[in-house]
Amino acid sequence: MTRLEVFREFRAAMADPERLGDVPALKSELGGTRAYPEIEAQLDGVRGFHPTLDLEALARLPAGTFGHEYVRFLRVNELKPIVLTGALDPELVARNAFVVRYGIIHDMVHVLTGFDTSWPGEVGVWAFVGAQRWSRTFRVAGVAALLVALFFSPLRLGRAWASFRRGRAMARRAPLLITLRLEDMLERDLEEVRAELGLAGAGPGYLPSA
């Protein structure tokens, strides 16, 4: 596809709610967002791995399992998982595996790290992602999220700063989540998964307070 064709496909996907799952791959193709070479080399285990999850089945798992809590997070926040439609060239998807993969696991990272979708919570997730050192773009975004919080959440800046510090600290203990098949862990106990990934004690903060 030419760049113009990719742009047209991107606009079409943006305008179609059924194709929003294709947007990350197309946006990455246009922007050229890539992981560091050493990270790209570790993505082979998840390159092309984007299974369609049965959310109803996950919701029926026992409370406290990773999958059950992931669905709770999605439903409380009225979110839908990133699902590729199959309409894109497989080579384009594979070339942009880094951004595609992060789009798929972003909400799982919220649950694993215990951060909600408030601005302080997003700061925590992006601090985690930045400190995992997947790419230059994401490292910059990890710091930029804190600066953006100055404008969007100035009254909660203290909480945002605490989230930033906690996200970075957790990232240094955890393996590279972008390279893992987190979907294979959804049936397991959340705290067990967290402990295995060096994220023990993250807490239930991924759900908004009552």
GUVEX-162348 format. One record per residue: residue number from 1; residue in three letters; x, y, z of N, C-alpha, C, CB in turn. Coordinates in steps of 0.1 Angstrom, whole numbers. Glycine has a CB too. Layout:
// residues N
seq; type; n.x; n.y; n.z; ca.x; ca.y; ca.z; c.x; c.y; c.z; cb.x; cb.y; cb.z
NUM; Ala; X; Y; Z; X; Y; Z; X; Y; Z; X; Y; Z
...
This chain:
// residues 210
seq; type; n.x; n.y; n.z; ca.x; ca.y; ca.z; c.x; c.y; c.z; cb.x; cb.y; cb.z
1; Met; 8; -12; 0; 0; 0; 0; 9; 12; 0; -9; 0; 12
2; Thr; 5; 23; -8; 12; 35; -7; 8; 43; 5; 8; 44; -20
3; Arg; 15; 53; 8; 12; 61; 20; -2; 67; 19; 23; 72; 23
4; Leu; -6; 71; 7; -19; 77; 6; -30; 67; 8; -20; 83; -9
5; Glu; -27; 55; 3; -37; 44; 5; -38; 40; 20; -33; 32; -3
6; Val; -27; 41; 27; -28; 38; 41; -36; 49; 48; -13; 37; 47
7; Phe; -33; 61; 44; -41; 73; 51; -56; 71; 48; -35; 86; 45
8; Arg; -59; 68; 36; -74; 66; 33; -80; 55; 41; -76; 63; 18
9; Glu; -72; 44; 42; -77; 33; 50; -78; 37; 65; -67; 21; 49
10; Phe; -69; 45; 70; -69; 50; 83; -82; 58; 86; -57; 58; 87
11; Arg; -85; 67; 77; -97; 75; 78; -109; 67; 78; -97; 86; 67
12; Ala; -110; 57; 69; -121; 48; 68; -123; 40; 81; -120; 38; 56
13; Ala; -112; 35; 87; -113; 28; 100; -117; 37; 111; -99; 21; 103
14; Met; -112; 49; 111; -116; 58; 122; -131; 61; 121; -108; 71; 121
15; Ala; -137; 61; 110; -151; 65; 108; -160; 53; 110; -153; 70; 94
16; Asp; -155; 41; 111; -163; 29; 112; -161; 23; 126; -160; 19; 101
17; Pro; -171; 23; 135; -169; 17; 149; -165; 3; 148; -182; 19; 156
18; Glu; -169; -5; 138; -166; -19; 137; -151; -21; 133; -174; -25; 127
19; Arg; -144; -10; 129; -130; -12; 125; -120; -5; 134; -129; -7; 111
20; Leu; -124; 0; 145; -115; 7; 154; -103; -1; 158; -123; 12; 166
21; Gly; -105; -14; 158; -93; -23; 162; -82; -22; 152; -98; -37; 163
22; Asp; -85; -18; 139; -75; -17; 129; -67; -3; 130; -81; -18; 115
23; Val; -72; 6; 138; -66; 19; 138; -52; 19; 143; -74; 28; 147
24; Pro; -48; 12; 154; -34; 13; 159; -24; 8; 148; -33; 4; 171
25; Ala; -27; -2; 141; -18; -7; 131; -16; 4; 120; -23; -20; 124
26; Leu; -27; 10; 115; -26; 20; 105; -20; 32; 109; -40; 23; 99
27; Lys; -23; 36; 122; -16; 48; 127; -1; 46; 129; -22; 52; 141
28; Ser; 3; 34; 133; 17; 31; 134; 24; 31; 121; 19; 18; 141
29; Glu; 17; 26; 111; 23; 25; 97; 25; 39; 92; 14; 18; 87
30; Leu; 16; 49; 95; 17; 62; 91; 28; 70; 98; 4; 70; 92
31; Gly; 29; 67; 111; 38; 74; 120; 52; 68; 121; 33; 76; 133
32; Gly; 53; 55; 117; 66; 48; 118; 70; 45; 132; 76; 56; 111
33; Thr; 60; 44; 141; 64; 41; 155; 69; 27; 156; 52; 43; 164
34; Arg; 81; 25; 161; 87; 12; 163; 94; 11; 177; 98; 10; 152
35; Ala; 95; -1; 182; 102; -4; 194; 117; -3; 191; 98; -18; 200
36; Tyr; 125; -3; 202; 139; -4; 200; 142; -17; 193; 147; -2; 214
37; Pro; 153; -18; 185; 156; -30; 178; 156; -43; 187; 169; -29; 171
38; Glu; 162; -41; 199; 163; -53; 208; 149; -57; 213; 172; -49; 220
39; Ile; 140; -48; 214; 126; -51; 218; 119; -58; 206; 118; -39; 223
40; Glu; 120; -52; 194; 114; -57; 182; 118; -72; 180; 118; -49; 169
41; Ala; 131; -75; 183; 136; -89; 182; 129; -98; 192; 151; -89; 184
42; Gln; 123; -93; 202; 117; -102; 212; 102; -103; 210; 119; -96; 226
43; Leu; 96; -96; 200; 82; -96; 197; 77; -108; 189; 78; -84; 190
44; Asp; 86; -117; 185; 82; -128; 176; 71; -137; 183; 94; -136; 172
45; Gly; 72; -138; 196; 63; -146; 203; 48; -141; 203; 67; -148; 217
46; Val; 47; -128; 200; 34; -122; 200; 30; -115; 187; 33; -111; 211
47; Arg; 40; -116; 177; 37; -110; 164; 27; -119; 157; 51; -110; 156
48; Gly; 15; -113; 154; 5; -121; 148; -4; -128; 159; 10; -131; 139
49; Phe; -1; -126; 171; -9; -132; 182; -19; -121; 187; 0; -137; 194
50; His; -32; -122; 183; -42; -113; 187; -55; -121; 187; -43; -100; 178
51; Pro; -57; -130; 197; -69; -138; 197; -81; -130; 201; -67; -149; 207
52; Thr; -93; -134; 196; -105; -128; 200; -110; -134; 213; -116; -129; 188
53; Leu; -111; -126; 223; -115; -131; 236; -130; -132; 238; -109; -121; 247
54; Asp; -134; -142; 245; -148; -144; 248; -150; -137; 261; -152; -160; 249
55; Leu; -155; -125; 261; -157; -117; 273; -167; -123; 282; -161; -103; 270
56; Glu; -178; -129; 277; -188; -135; 285; -182; -147; 293; -200; -140; 277
57; Ala; -174; -155; 286; -167; -166; 293; -158; -161; 304; -160; -175; 283
58; Leu; -151; -151; 301; -141; -145; 311; -149; -140; 323; -133; -134; 305
59; Ala; -161; -133; 320; -169; -128; 331; -174; -139; 341; -180; -120; 325
60; Arg; -175; -151; 335; -180; -162; 344; -169; -169; 352; -187; -172; 335
61; Leu; -157; -165; 350; -146; -170; 358; -148; -165; 372; -132; -166; 352
62; Pro; -142; -172; 382; -143; -168; 396; -138; -154; 398; -136; -178; 405
63; Ala; -145; -147; 407; -140; -133; 411; -126; -134; 416; -149; -127; 422
64; Gly; -118; -125; 412; -104; -125; 416; -94; -131; 405; -102; -132; 428
65; Thr; -100; -137; 395; -91; -142; 384; -88; -130; 375; -98; -154; 376
66; Phe; -77; -131; 368; -72; -120; 360; -83; -117; 349; -59; -124; 353
67; Gly; -88; -127; 343; -98; -125; 332; -111; -119; 337; -102; -138; 325
68; His; -116; -124; 349; -128; -118; 355; -126; -103; 358; -132; -126; 368
69; Glu; -115; -100; 364; -112; -86; 368; -110; -77; 355; -100; -85; 377
70; Tyr; -104; -83; 345; -102; -76; 332; -115; -72; 326; -94; -84; 322
71; Val; -125; -81; 326; -138; -78; 321; -145; -68; 330; -147; -91; 320
72; Arg; -144; -69; 343; -150; -59; 352; -144; -45; 349; -147; -62; 367
73; Phe; -131; -44; 346; -125; -31; 343; -131; -26; 330; -110; -33; 341
74; Leu; -132; -34; 320; -138; -29; 307; -152; -24; 309; -137; -41; 297
75; Arg; -160; -32; 316; -174; -29; 317; -177; -16; 326; -182; -40; 323
76; Val; -169; -15; 337; -171; -3; 345; -167; 9; 338; -162; -5; 358
77; Asn; -157; 8; 329; -153; 20; 322; -159; 21; 308; -138; 20; 321
78; Glu; -168; 12; 304; -175; 12; 291; -165; 12; 280; -184; 24; 290
79; Leu; -155; 2; 281; -145; 0; 271; -147; -13; 263; -131; 1; 278
80; Lys; -141; -13; 252; -141; -26; 244; -126; -29; 241; -149; -24; 231
81; Pro; -123; -42; 240; -109; -45; 237; -106; -43; 222; -106; -60; 240
82; Ile; -93; -41; 219; -89; -39; 206; -89; -52; 199; -74; -33; 205
83; Val; -97; -53; 188; -99; -65; 180; -96; -62; 165; -113; -71; 182
84; Leu; -86; -68; 159; -83; -66; 145; -94; -73; 137; -70; -72; 141
85; Thr; -98; -66; 126; -109; -72; 118; -105; -82; 108; -116; -60; 111
86; Gly; -92; -83; 105; -87; -92; 95; -87; -86; 81; -96; -104; 94
87; Ala; -91; -73; 80; -92; -66; 67; -78; -61; 63; -102; -55; 68
88; Leu; -69; -60; 72; -56; -54; 68; -46; -65; 63; -50; -47; 80
89; Asp; -37; -60; 55; -26; -68; 50; -18; -74; 62; -16; -60; 40
90; Pro; -17; -87; 63; -10; -94; 74; 5; -88; 75; -9; -109; 72
91; Glu; 11; -85; 64; 25; -80; 65; 25; -66; 72; 31; -79; 51
92; Leu; 15; -58; 69; 14; -45; 76; 12; -47; 91; 2; -36; 70
93; Val; 3; -56; 94; 0; -59; 109; 13; -64; 115; -11; -69; 110
94; Ala; 20; -73; 109; 32; -79; 115; 43; -68; 116; 38; -90; 106
95; Arg; 44; -59; 107; 54; -48; 107; 51; -39; 118; 54; -41; 94
96; Asn; 39; -38; 122; 35; -28; 133; 31; -36; 146; 24; -19; 128
97; Ala; 37; -47; 148; 33; -56; 159; 35; -49; 172; 42; -68; 159
98; Phe; 44; -40; 174; 47; -33; 187; 35; -25; 191; 59; -24; 186
99; Val; 30; -16; 182; 19; -7; 185; 6; -16; 186; 17; 4; 175
100; Val; 4; -25; 177; -8; -34; 177; -8; -41; 191; -7; -44; 166
101; Arg; 3; -46; 195; 3; -54; 207; 0; -45; 219; 17; -61; 209
102; Tyr; 6; -33; 220; 3; -25; 231; -12; -20; 231; 12; -12; 231
103; Gly; -18; -18; 220; -32; -15; 219; -40; -26; 225; -36; -12; 205
104; Ile; -36; -38; 223; -44; -50; 228; -42; -51; 243; -39; -62; 221
105; Ile; -30; -49; 248; -28; -52; 262; -29; -40; 272; -14; -58; 264
106; His; -32; -28; 266; -32; -16; 274; -41; -17; 286; -36; -4; 266
107; Asp; -53; -22; 284; -63; -23; 295; -59; -34; 305; -77; -26; 290
108; Met; -52; -44; 300; -47; -55; 309; -36; -49; 318; -41; -67; 301
109; Val; -28; -40; 312; -17; -34; 321; -24; -26; 332; -8; -25; 312
110; His; -35; -19; 329; -42; -12; 340; -45; -21; 351; -55; -6; 334
111; Val; -51; -33; 348; -55; -42; 358; -43; -48; 366; -63; -54; 352
112; Leu; -32; -52; 358; -21; -57; 365; -13; -48; 374; -11; -62; 354
113; Thr; -13; -35; 370; -6; -25; 378; -15; -18; 388; 0; -15; 369
114; Gly; -28; -20; 387; -37; -14; 397; -40; 1; 395; -31; -16; 410
115; Phe; -39; 6; 383; -42; 20; 380; -55; 21; 373; -30; 26; 372
116; Asp; -63; 31; 377; -76; 33; 371; -74; 42; 358; -86; 39; 381
117; Thr; -86; 46; 353; -85; 54; 340; -86; 69; 343; -97; 50; 331
118; Ser; -85; 74; 355; -84; 88; 358; -70; 93; 353; -85; 91; 373
119; Trp; -69; 106; 352; -56; 111; 348; -44; 106; 356; -56; 126; 348
120; Pro; -45; 106; 370; -34; 101; 378; -32; 86; 374; -37; 102; 393
121; Gly; -43; 78; 372; -41; 64; 368; -34; 63; 355; -55; 58; 368
122; Glu; -38; 71; 345; -31; 70; 332; -17; 74; 333; -38; 79; 322
123; Val; -14; 83; 342; 0; 87; 344; 8; 75; 349; 1; 99; 354
124; Gly; 2; 68; 358; 9; 56; 364; 12; 45; 353; 0; 50; 375
125; Val; 2; 43; 345; 4; 33; 334; 14; 37; 324; -10; 30; 326
126; Trp; 14; 50; 320; 24; 55; 311; 38; 56; 317; 20; 68; 305
127; Ala; 38; 59; 330; 51; 58; 337; 57; 44; 336; 50; 64; 351
128; Phe; 48; 35; 339; 52; 21; 338; 58; 17; 324; 41; 11; 342
129; Val; 50; 20; 314; 53; 17; 300; 66; 24; 297; 42; 22; 291
130; Gly; 68; 37; 300; 80; 44; 297; 92; 38; 303; 79; 58; 301
131; Ala; 91; 34; 316; 102; 29; 323; 106; 14; 319; 99; 29; 338
132; Gln; 96; 8; 312; 100; -6; 307; 109; -4; 295; 87; -13; 303
133; Arg; 111; 8; 289; 120; 11; 279; 118; 2; 266; 134; 8; 284
134; Trp; 105; 3; 262; 102; -4; 249; 106; 4; 237; 87; -7; 249
135; Ser; 104; 17; 238; 107; 26; 226; 109; 40; 231; 95; 25; 216
136; Arg; 116; 48; 222; 119; 62; 226; 105; 69; 227; 128; 68; 215
137; Thr; 96; 67; 218; 83; 74; 218; 76; 71; 231; 74; 69; 206
138; Phe; 76; 59; 235; 69; 55; 248; 76; 61; 260; 67; 40; 249
139; Arg; 89; 61; 260; 96; 67; 271; 93; 82; 272; 112; 65; 269
140; Val; 92; 89; 261; 88; 103; 261; 74; 105; 267; 90; 110; 248
141; Ala; 65; 96; 262; 51; 96; 266; 50; 94; 281; 43; 86; 258
142; Gly; 58; 86; 286; 58; 83; 301; 60; 95; 309; 68; 73; 304
143; Val; 68; 104; 304; 71; 117; 311; 60; 127; 308; 85; 122; 308
144; Ala; 57; 127; 295; 47; 137; 290; 33; 136; 297; 45; 136; 275
145; Ala; 30; 123; 300; 17; 121; 307; 16; 129; 320; 15; 106; 310
146; Leu; 27; 130; 327; 27; 137; 340; 26; 152; 337; 41; 134; 348
147; Leu; 32; 157; 327; 31; 171; 324; 17; 175; 319; 41; 175; 312
148; Val; 11; 166; 312; -3; 168; 307; -12; 169; 319; -8; 157; 298
149; Ala; -9; 161; 330; -18; 161; 342; -18; 174; 348; -13; 150; 352
150; Leu; -8; 182; 346; -8; 196; 352; -20; 204; 347; 5; 203; 348
151; Phe; -24; 201; 335; -35; 209; 329; -48; 202; 331; -32; 211; 314
152; Phe; -48; 189; 329; -61; 182; 330; -65; 178; 344; -61; 170; 321
153; Ser; -56; 177; 353; -59; 173; 367; -50; 180; 377; -57; 157; 368
154; Pro; -50; 193; 377; -41; 200; 386; -44; 198; 401; -42; 215; 383
155; Leu; -57; 196; 404; -60; 194; 418; -56; 180; 423; -75; 196; 420
156; Arg; -53; 171; 414; -48; 158; 418; -33; 155; 414; -57; 147; 411
157; Leu; -26; 166; 413; -12; 165; 409; -4; 156; 419; -6; 179; 408
158; Gly; -7; 157; 431; 0; 149; 441; -2; 134; 439; -4; 153; 455
159; Arg; -14; 131; 436; -18; 117; 433; -11; 113; 420; -33; 115; 432
160; Ala; -11; 122; 410; -4; 118; 397; 11; 116; 399; -6; 130; 387
161; Trp; 17; 124; 407; 31; 122; 410; 34; 109; 417; 37; 134; 419
162; Ala; 25; 106; 427; 27; 93; 434; 25; 81; 424; 16; 92; 445
163; Ser; 15; 82; 415; 13; 72; 405; 25; 71; 396; 0; 75; 397
164; Phe; 31; 82; 392; 43; 82; 383; 54; 75; 390; 47; 97; 380
165; Arg; 57; 78; 402; 68; 71; 409; 65; 56; 411; 70; 78; 423
166; Arg; 52; 53; 414; 49; 39; 416; 50; 31; 403; 35; 37; 423
167; Gly; 45; 37; 392; 46; 30; 379; 60; 27; 375; 39; 39; 369
168; Arg; 69; 37; 377; 83; 35; 373; 89; 24; 382; 90; 48; 374
169; Ala; 86; 24; 394; 92; 14; 403; 88; 0; 400; 89; 17; 418
170; Met; 75; -1; 397; 70; -15; 393; 76; -19; 380; 55; -14; 391
171; Ala; 78; -10; 370; 83; -14; 357; 97; -20; 358; 84; -1; 348
172; Arg; 105; -15; 368; 119; -20; 369; 119; -34; 375; 127; -11; 379
173; Arg; 108; -38; 382; 108; -52; 388; 102; -62; 378; 100; -52; 401
174; Ala; 94; -57; 369; 86; -66; 360; 93; -70; 347; 73; -59; 356
175; Pro; 90; -81; 342; 95; -85; 328; 89; -76; 318; 93; -100; 325
176; Leu; 93; -77; 306; 88; -69; 295; 74; -74; 291; 97; -69; 282
177; Leu; 64; -67; 296; 50; -72; 294; 46; -72; 279; 40; -63; 301
178; Ile; 52; -63; 271; 49; -62; 257; 52; -75; 250; 56; -51; 250
179; Thr; 61; -83; 255; 66; -95; 249; 58; -108; 253; 81; -97; 251
180; Leu; 49; -106; 263; 43; -118; 269; 29; -120; 264; 42; -116; 284
181; Arg; 25; -133; 263; 11; -136; 260; 2; -136; 272; 10; -151; 253
182; Leu; -2; -124; 276; -9; -122; 288; -23; -129; 287; -12; -107; 290
183; Glu; -28; -131; 275; -41; -138; 273; -40; -152; 279; -45; -138; 259
184; Asp; -28; -158; 279; -27; -172; 284; -28; -172; 299; -14; -178; 279
185; Met; -28; -161; 305; -28; -160; 320; -42; -156; 326; -18; -150; 325
186; Leu; -52; -154; 317; -64; -148; 321; -73; -157; 330; -73; -144; 309
187; Glu; -71; -170; 329; -78; -179; 338; -72; -181; 352; -80; -192; 331
188; Arg; -61; -175; 354; -54; -176; 367; -57; -165; 377; -39; -176; 364
189; Asp; -55; -168; 389; -57; -158; 400; -49; -145; 397; -54; -164; 414
190; Leu; -55; -134; 398; -48; -121; 395; -36; -119; 404; -58; -110; 397
191; Glu; -37; -122; 417; -26; -119; 426; -15; -129; 423; -30; -121; 440
192; Glu; -18; -141; 418; -8; -151; 415; 0; -146; 402; -14; -165; 412
193; Val; -7; -141; 393; -1; -135; 381; 8; -123; 384; -12; -131; 370
194; Arg; 2; -114; 392; 10; -103; 396; 23; -107; 403; 2; -94; 406
195; Ala; 22; -116; 412; 34; -121; 419; 45; -126; 409; 31; -131; 430
196; Glu; 40; -134; 400; 49; -140; 390; 56; -129; 381; 41; -149; 381
197; Leu; 48; -118; 379; 54; -107; 371; 60; -96; 379; 42; -101; 363
198; Gly; 62; -98; 392; 69; -88; 400; 60; -76; 403; 81; -83; 393
199; Leu; 47; -78; 403; 37; -67; 405; 29; -70; 417; 29; -65; 393
200; Ala; 33; -78; 426; 26; -82; 438; 22; -69; 446; 33; -92; 447
201; Gly; 10; -69; 451; 5; -58; 460; 0; -46; 452; 17; -53; 469
202; Ala; -2; -47; 439; -7; -36; 431; -20; -31; 436; -8; -40; 416
203; Gly; -29; -40; 441; -41; -35; 447; -53; -34; 437; -39; -22; 454
204; Pro; -65; -30; 442; -77; -30; 434; -79; -16; 428; -89; -34; 442
205; Gly; -69; -7; 427; -71; 6; 423; -75; 8; 408; -59; 14; 425
206; Tyr; -75; -3; 401; -79; -2; 386; -94; 0; 385; -75; -15; 379
207; Leu; -102; -2; 396; -116; 1; 395; -118; 14; 403; -124; -10; 402
208; Pro; -127; 23; 398; -130; 36; 404; -135; 34; 418; -139; 44; 396
209; Ser; -132; 44; 427; -137; 43; 440; -152; 45; 440; -130; 54; 449
210; Ala; -159; 39; 450; -174; 41; 451; -177; 55; 455; -180; 31; 461
